[in-house]
């Protein structure tokens, strides 16, 4: 029996690839510390309106906000392999990194890819454009060998950035999307789908454990689930459409009072943002409820009130997921604390890392569902 258990554990370890992730300061935090956040937001708003008007062919992800990407890991591209630090992002589907030919200042402070040094590289003339809510990249589509740990995707399509805005202070070189193919640049295949197609992973499933520790301890699991990272059983939630990791929320409440999603709403489960985003009106209601005051583009509370603030309850598929004040309020000084709720001009909610640090999340492409359970 002992041998059977041991063999089972060995088989499990061989099926699952576990990638360590590092929690970094977000661009929003870096800019705030330098007192540059508000001027950056104004500049980006002007630039985005100009760029989107001038190029209607841009792939647009208006809610994808690079300002709030926090958890990064390493991959390699090319032969011999060149290492890059990327955000593993469930809110998008494309992989991109800066090219050595990139002309933007942001590229000069990040690792760039020199295609001349890779024997497996294949270039195309197809443009590769992505417009985010806080930045954009323009480049070309390319193909090369990409490695995530011991997983290898050959002839993987990815974007090479030749020009990018809004990423000057980014603590990452590029983005690796883990959403559905429908969100990818047309004609390409996301890396998770390519790995599945090539038989590199045994199950079409991946999972995130985002640690509450300062930097280390977070992991991405590919091809299976290590259940030691969560408590109790996984509760499964069907995706709203097989296009993204969007789920239905029954309601959002505080102190027994419904403050959002009165008739149900949709929420993106998103490892690529550190905050909880929602429609402006219900988010403003939450800010009022917790006595948060506007401070530039953000909302602040006095830190001592954290101990008396109620949790925000997200009821999903009949189960309550509590987000306590200690999670949704972030300390930025001895007296001032930040509300991590952010209002947007949208009907959709985004459950970012504030939520996902509390709940271990599993993304099951085979059954089009997300599993949630309290994280250890």
N, C-alpha and C positions, 0 to 999 in steps of 0.2 A: 504493500500500500504506500509506504514512504517513497519507493521508487516511482510509483505512478504519479504521486503528487509532484515530485521533483521534475519528472519528465514533462508534466503539464505546465509547470512554471517555466521551464526552458522553452517549450513550444510557444508559450505566451510571449516571452521576451523576444523570440525570433520574429514573431508576427508583427509586433508593435515597434515602430520607430519613435523614440522619445527625444524631442529636441529641446534643449534648455533655452529659455527666454530670459531676457534681462529687462527689468523695468527701468526706463530712462525718464528724465524730465521731459515733459512735452514742450513743443515749441511755444505754446501759450504760456507755460510757466517760465521759460527762459526769457521771453519777451516782456512778461510782467515784471520780472526781477530787474530788467534793464530799463523799466519805465517806457517801453516802446510798443506796448500792446495796442493801445488805442490808435496811434498813428499808423501802425501796420494794418489794422483792420480797415481804416479809412482808405489807405492807399490801395489795398487789395480790392475793395468794393469798386473803386473807380476803374482799376485795371480789368477786373472780371467783366464789368458791363461793356467795356470797349472790346475785349477779346471775343466775348460770346457774340457780340453784334457783328464783328468782322468775319467770323468763320462759322457758318452754320453747320459745317460738317464735323465739328468737335464732338467727341464722345463726352457726354456731360454727366457728371456725378455731383450735382449741387450740394448734396448733404454729406459728401465725403470730405471731411475736414482734416487736413494734414496737421493742423494746429494741435490736435488732441490725440495723436497717435503716440502710444507710450511703450508697448511691449515689442521688443525686437529680438531677432535671432539671426544666425549666420547661415548663408548658403554659398555655393560656389557655382561659377559659370565658366565654361570653356575647357580647353585641353591644351596645356596643363590648367588645373582649376584655379580660378581667381576668386577670392573670398569677398562677399558683400554682406553688409548688415541691412536686413529688410524688416519691414513690418508684415507680420502674417495677419491678413485682413479679411474677415468674413463679409465685409461690406462691399467688396469689389472682386473682380475675377482675373485681372491682368497682372503680369509680372513685368516690371521695368526697373532699369538701373541707368545711371548716367554714362554716356559715351565719353571717351577721351577727346572727342571732337566737339563736345558741348561747349557753347560760348558763354553760358550764364555764370555769374559770380558764384552761385550756389554750388555749381559743379566743382569749383576749384577747392572747396573745403570738404569734399566727399571722395570716396573711392570711385574711380571711373574705369570703364571697360575698354581695353585696347584690342579690337578685333583682329588686328594683324598678328597678335601673339597666340591666337587660338587656332589649332589645326582642324577643329570640328565646326568652325563658325561658317554660317551661311547668311549672306545679306540679301535683302529684297529692296525694291524701290517703293514699297507701300508705306504711306505715312502712318504714324502711330500718334494719335492725339488724345489726351485726357484732360478734361476741365473739372477741377474740384471746387468745392465751396470756398477754399482758401488758397488756391493756387492752380497751376496748370503745367503740363509738360507737352512739348512737341518733339517728335523724333521719327524714327523709322522702325519698321518691323524687321526682326532678325531671328535666326534660329541657331541654337547651340546646345551643348550638353549642360544640364543643370542638375546639381546634386543637393539634396536635403538630407543631411546625415548620410546614411548608407543607401538611401533611395536615389536612383539615377533615372532621369528623364532625358532620352536622347532626342536630338532634333526638336527641342522645345521652343515654340514661338515665344518671343518676349520683345519688349520695347526698349530701344536705345534712345535715351533722351539727348537731344541736341540743343534744347533750349527749355528752361524751366523757371517758373516764378513762384515765390512763396515758400521755398524750401531752404532758404539761407541758413536758418538756425536748426534745421531738422537733425535729430539725433540718429538718423538712419540714412542709408544711401538710396534705397528704393523701396518698392512695395510689392509684396507677393499676395495676390488675391486668391481667396479660397471659396468664392461664391460660385453660382451656377454659370454654365457657358453662355446663357442668354445675356449676361452683363459684360461679357468679354468683347474686345474689339472684333468686329465681324470677320469671319474666316479663320479665327485662331481657336486654339483649344487651351483651357486653363491647365496648369501643371497637375492639379489633383486628378483631373479627368485623363490626362496623358499617362500618369502613373498607373491609374486603374486600367487603362487600355493596354498598356504594356505588361500588365500582370505583376507590377512591382509591389503592389499592396494586396493583402489577402481579403480585406473587407473594405468596402467603400465608405469608410467612416473615419472621422478624426475628432479630437477633443482638446479642450483647453483647460488647464488649471492655472489661474492667475493668482499668485501669492500676494498676501497682504504685507509681506516683508519689504524692506526698502528696495532691494535690487534683485537678488537671486531667489531661486526656488520655483519660479514659474516654468511650465512646460507645455509644449504642443505634442500631442500623440497622433501618429498617423498610422492607419491600418488596423486600429483596435482601441480598446479602452482598458486602462489600468484602474480598477475600481477602488484601489486603496486611497485614491485622491478625493473621494467623496464619502459622505455619511448617508446611510439609508439607501433606498432604491431610487433609481432614475425615474423621473416622471416624464413621459413622452408627450410632445406637443407637435401636431402636424403643421407643416409649413402652409401658409395661406395660398401660395402659388409656387409651382416648381420653377421659379425664376430667381429667387433670392432667399436668404434666411429670414424671411418675414413671417411672424406668427400673429395670432389674434389674442389680444388682451381683453378680458371680460370687463374690467373696471380698475380704476386707481383710486385709493381711498386713504384718508388720514383720520384717526380717532373715530372710525365708524362712519365717516361722512365721505360720500363719493365726490372727488375733486377733479376727475378726468375720466374719459372713456365711458361716459354714462351709458351709451348704447353699444359699447364694444369699439375697439379700434385696432389698428395694426402697429406692430413694433418690429424693428429690425434688430436682431441679436448681433451685436457688432463689436468684434475684438479690436477694431481699428479706431475706436474713439474712447477717451478716458471718461467722458461725461455721460449724463442722461439728457438727451434732447427730446423736445416735444413741441406741440403747437403752442404758439405764444400765449393764448388765453389761459389754458389750464396751468401752464408753467408759471404765469404771473400769479394765478391763484395760490399755487404752492409757495411762491416767494412771500406773498402777503401772509399766508398761514404761519410761516416760520419767522415772520417779522424781518425778512431780508430787505436791505436797502440797496438801490442801484448805485454802483460805483464804476463810472465809465461804462464799459460794455458788459460788466459782470454784476453779481449781487453778493453782498456781504452781510454777515451777522456778527454780533459780538460773541466771542468764543465761549464765555461762561454759560450761554443759553443752550449749548449742545445737550447738556444733561437733562434738560426738561422738554426738549423737542420730541414729538411723536415720530414713529417710523412711517414711511410711505409704503403702502401695501399694493403690490401689483397682483391682481387675481388673474391667473392664466390657466385656461382649461380646467377651471373649478378649484384650483389650488392657490393658496395665498403665498406670495413671495415677499417677505418683509425686507425693507431696506432701512436700517436704523439711522438715526441722525449721525452717529459716529462714522457711518459710511458715506452719507450724502453731503456732509459738511467737511471741508478740507481746511486745515490750519495753515495760514500763510504768514502769520506773525503772532506775537504773544497775545494780542487782544483781538485782532481781526481774523475772521474765518470766511471761507468762500463757499457759497452754495454751488453744488455741481449740477444743478438743473439749469438747462439752457433753452430758451425759447426760440423757435424758428418759424418762418413763414411756411408752414407745412401742416398736413393732417396726420403725419406719421410720427411715431415715437422711435427713439433709438436707445436701446439698452446697452450702454457701453461698459467700460471696465469697472465703474462704481458698482454696477449690478453683478458683473461677472466675477469679481473677486469674492463675492458671497456665495455664488452658485457655479459649481463645476458644470461645464457645458459640453455636450456631445452632439456632433453634426452628422447625421446618418443620411447619406445621399441615396443609399439603396432603398430606404423606406420613406424618404422625404419627410424627415421629422427631426426635432431637436429634443435632446434629453437634458433635464436640469435636476440637480440634487445639491443639497448644502455641501460646500467645500470643507475639507478638513482644516 
